[in-house]
Amino acid sequence: MSIRFGATDTWANTSEGTFHQVFRLVGGLAPNTSGMTLVSATVGPFRAGTGAGALPIRVAVYSGGSANNPSGATLVEDLGSVQPASGSYAMYTRTSSISPTIPANQYLWIAVKSDSVNDGTEGLLLRTRSDNTNSGDLSSTAGRVNSAGETNGVSAATAFPSTLAGSMSTGSLWYGWSLIYTVGGGGSSSTPAFGRYGVRGPIR
């Protein structure tokens, strides 16, 4: 059986923010269920820039740490990099190549890093505290986590560290990221479609 973990799939009336030179995570407590296997992670909505802000991103899943703090979490899988398209916002899915086990009843984190340059045309759609109603399994109290000083930094061309050890800080911004896992060897699942996106103005 395939199950979605993360934000819900309704992201209307979202705000627009930048996403450059950062290593960020969203997370929540994984179910106390044995036999969970990672299938894929979906992140966004991203829009690449037209110039220096080409916005390559790299995606990973981690397990461990504590509520609103992924420090000490260990890598479940580095899902590799993807190049978002410019012009329109879209979700991007990275599929697992090794089908790793997701530890039960541990904090589960979706991580994205990018060494893109802010050229004013790249971005990410997100929610602020006032309109965050769809965080789903993710934390509804502290928002996204920014990690500074991790091994290999924010480069999308380099692998994620095996253990998170950077300086962590939270922010009152929420991302519509999610993952799919199976229980008991079930098949893969297509990523649910996201709704229409609205933009209410820049948030830095």
C-alpha positions as CSV (number, residue, x, y, z in Angstrom):
1,M,0.0,0.0,0.0
2,S,1.3,3.4,-1.0
3,I,0.9,6.3,1.5
4,R,1.7,10.0,1.3
5,F,3.6,11.7,4.1
6,G,3.9,15.5,4.2
7,A,1.9,18.5,3.2
8,T,-1.6,18.1,1.8
9,D,-2.2,18.7,-2.0
10,T,-4.2,21.9,-1.8
11,W,-1.9,24.9,-2.3
12,A,-4.1,27.8,-3.5
13,N,-3.4,31.4,-2.6
14,T,0.2,30.8,-1.8
15,S,2.9,33.4,-1.4
16,E,6.1,33.7,-3.4
17,G,9.6,33.5,-1.9
18,T,13.2,33.2,-3.1
19,F,15.3,30.0,-2.8
20,H,19.0,30.5,-3.4
21,Q,22.2,29.6,-1.5
22,V,20.2,27.6,1.0
23,F,19.9,24.1,2.6
24,R,16.3,23.7,3.9
25,L,14.2,21.0,5.4
26,V,10.6,20.3,6.4
27,G,9.6,17.4,8.7
28,G,7.3,15.7,11.0
29,L,7.0,12.5,13.1
30,A,6.9,9.3,11.0
31,P,4.2,6.8,11.8
32,N,5.0,4.0,14.4
33,T,4.7,1.5,11.6
34,S,7.3,-1.2,10.6
35,G,8.1,-2.0,7.0
36,M,7.9,1.5,5.5
37,T,9.9,1.8,2.3
38,L,10.7,5.1,0.5
39,V,9.3,5.4,-3.0
40,S,9.8,9.1,-3.9
41,A,9.9,12.7,-2.7
42,T,8.1,15.7,-4.3
43,V,9.2,19.3,-3.7
44,G,8.2,22.7,-5.0
45,P,6.5,24.5,-6.5
46,F,9.8,25.8,-7.9
47,R,10.5,28.2,-10.8
48,A,14.0,28.5,-12.2
49,G,15.5,31.9,-13.0
50,T,16.3,33.0,-16.6
51,G,19.9,34.0,-15.9
52,A,22.2,33.3,-13.0
53,G,19.3,32.0,-11.0
54,A,19.1,28.7,-12.9
55,L,18.1,27.1,-9.6
56,P,19.5,23.5,-9.7
57,I,18.1,21.7,-6.7
58,R,19.1,18.5,-4.9
59,V,16.7,16.4,-2.8
60,A,17.2,14.0,0.1
61,V,15.3,12.3,2.9
62,Y,16.6,12.1,6.5
63,S,15.4,10.4,9.7
64,G,16.1,11.4,13.3
65,G,16.6,14.5,15.3
66,S,13.9,16.0,17.4
67,A,10.7,18.1,16.9
68,N,11.5,21.1,14.7
69,N,15.3,20.3,14.8
70,P,16.9,17.8,12.4
71,S,20.3,18.1,14.0
72,G,21.8,14.5,14.2
73,A,19.4,13.1,11.6
74,T,20.9,10.4,9.3
75,L,20.5,10.1,5.6
76,V,17.8,7.8,4.3
77,E,18.6,8.5,0.7
78,D,20.2,11.2,-1.5
79,L,17.7,11.4,-4.3
80,G,19.9,13.4,-6.6
81,S,19.5,16.7,-8.4
82,V,17.0,18.2,-10.8
83,Q,16.8,21.3,-12.9
84,P,13.5,23.1,-12.6
85,A,12.2,24.9,-15.7
86,S,11.9,28.7,-16.0
87,G,8.7,30.6,-16.5
88,S,6.1,28.5,-14.6
89,Y,6.0,27.1,-11.1
90,A,5.9,23.3,-10.9
91,M,6.4,20.4,-8.6
92,Y,9.4,18.0,-9.0
93,T,9.5,14.4,-8.0
94,R,12.7,12.4,-7.4
95,T,12.2,8.6,-7.3
96,S,14.2,6.3,-5.0
97,S,16.7,4.1,-6.6
98,I,17.5,1.9,-3.6
99,S,14.1,1.6,-1.8
100,P,15.5,2.2,1.7
101,T,13.6,1.5,4.9
102,I,12.1,4.5,6.7
103,P,12.6,4.2,10.5
104,A,9.3,4.0,12.5
105,N,8.3,6.7,15.0
106,Q,11.3,8.9,14.2
107,Y,11.2,12.4,12.8
108,L,11.3,12.3,9.0
109,W,12.8,15.2,7.0
110,I,12.6,16.2,3.3
111,A,15.7,18.3,2.4
112,V,16.4,20.5,-0.6
113,K,19.6,22.5,-1.2
114,S,20.5,24.9,-4.0
115,D,23.5,27.1,-4.8
116,S,21.5,29.2,-7.3
117,V,22.2,32.9,-7.5
118,N,19.3,35.2,-6.8
119,D,18.6,37.0,-10.1
120,G,15.1,38.1,-9.2
121,T,13.3,35.6,-11.4
122,E,13.7,32.3,-9.5
123,G,11.4,31.3,-6.7
124,L,9.4,29.0,-4.6
125,L,5.7,29.1,-3.6
126,L,5.2,28.8,0.1
127,R,2.8,29.6,3.0
128,T,3.0,32.1,5.8
129,R,1.8,31.5,9.3
130,S,-1.5,33.2,8.7
131,D,-2.5,31.0,5.8
132,N,-0.8,27.7,6.8
133,T,-3.7,25.3,6.9
134,N,-2.3,22.4,4.9
135,S,0.9,21.3,6.6
136,G,-0.5,17.8,7.0
137,D,2.1,15.5,8.7
138,L,4.7,18.3,8.8
139,S,5.2,20.6,11.7
140,S,2.5,23.2,12.1
141,T,4.3,25.2,14.7
142,A,7.8,26.1,13.5
143,G,7.8,26.1,9.7
144,R,10.8,25.2,7.6
145,V,14.2,24.6,9.0
146,N,17.4,26.3,7.6
147,S,20.6,24.4,8.0
148,A,23.9,26.4,7.8
149,G,27.4,25.0,7.6
150,E,26.6,21.4,6.5
151,T,29.3,19.3,4.8
152,N,29.4,20.2,1.0
153,G,27.4,23.3,1.7
154,V,24.5,24.2,-0.5
155,S,25.9,22.9,-3.8
156,A,23.4,20.9,-5.8
157,A,26.3,19.1,-7.5
158,T,27.6,17.5,-4.4
159,A,26.2,14.7,-2.2
160,F,24.2,15.3,1.0
161,P,26.1,14.6,4.3
162,S,25.4,11.3,6.0
163,T,24.5,13.0,9.2
164,L,23.1,16.6,9.7
165,A,25.4,18.7,11.9
166,G,24.9,22.2,10.8
167,S,23.4,25.2,12.7
168,M,19.6,24.9,12.6
169,S,17.1,27.7,12.6
170,T,13.4,27.7,12.0
171,G,11.2,30.3,10.1
172,S,7.5,30.9,9.9
173,L,7.3,29.7,6.3
174,W,5.8,26.4,5.2
175,Y,6.6,24.4,2.0
176,G,4.2,22.0,0.2
177,W,6.7,19.1,0.1
178,S,5.8,15.4,0.6
179,L,7.0,11.9,0.0
180,I,5.5,8.5,-0.9
181,Y,6.3,5.3,1.0
182,T,5.0,1.8,0.9
183,V,4.2,-0.6,3.7
184,G,4.7,-4.3,3.3
185,G,6.2,-4.2,-0.2
186,G,3.3,-2.4,-2.0
187,G,3.8,-0.9,-5.4
188,S,4.8,2.7,-6.3
189,S,2.4,5.6,-6.5
190,S,2.0,8.6,-8.7
191,T,2.3,11.9,-7.0
192,P,-1.1,13.6,-6.3
193,A,-1.7,16.7,-8.4
194,F,-1.4,20.1,-6.8
195,G,-4.1,22.8,-7.2
196,R,-3.8,26.2,-8.8
197,Y,-1.2,28.5,-7.5
198,G,-1.7,32.2,-6.6
199,V,1.0,34.7,-5.8
200,R,0.4,37.4,-3.2
201,G,3.7,39.2,-3.4
202,P,7.4,38.6,-2.5
203,I,8.5,37.2,0.9
204,R,12.2,37.2,1.5
